[in-house]
Amino acid sequence: MARRRISRAQGEAALAAWRAGEADRPTTVRAVRYLLEELAERAPGHSVEVRVPPAGVVQVIEGPRHTRGTPPGVVETSMETWLRLGTGALTWDAAVAAGEVSASGLRADLSDLLPLVG
């Protein structure tokens, strides 16, 4: 299981500030990292790397372990898009169709895992 660095209380507070439009950059980064930790907890593994630059990256979903080079599956998106996906304000399909998410690899479809919070 992924080790949490951001408590649920801190993460939920950061998300609340973001939803209210009151999040500064450190708070937004905390909200992004909180949702990445939530994803890693729900879908442990190493076959897909989820990148949300510059805030963070996690490896998730069971499958072949990635050790070097480009992982077999990569998802990359912006902080704003990740927050919208994680909170249900944006669907996976809509984000992919709009080009807001780059996803490659057999396991890189996160639609069954999102949203992460209500």
C-alpha positions, 0 to 999 in steps of 0.5 A: 500500500502507498504511504500517505504523506498528506493526511485526509484532513489536510487533503480535504481542506486543500480540495475545499480551498481549490473548489472555492477558488481560494487555493494558492499554489502550495495548497493546489499542489497539496490537493493534487498530491492528495489525489495522487496518493488516493489513486495509489492507495486504491489501485496499487501497482507499478504498470502505469505511471501517472504524471501531474507536473510539477506536483507529482507522480505515482505508479499504480495498477497491477501488472508488469513492474517498471524499473527503467526507461519509459513505463509500459503505461503513462498518463500525463495531465495538468494539475487543474485537469487532474483536480477536475478528474479526481473530483468528478468535475470532468470525466475521463472520456471528455478529458481524453477527447479534449486532449487534456490527458495524454494516455498510452499503454494497455492499462492507461485508462483510468476511467474505472478509478475516477472520480477519487472523491465526491 
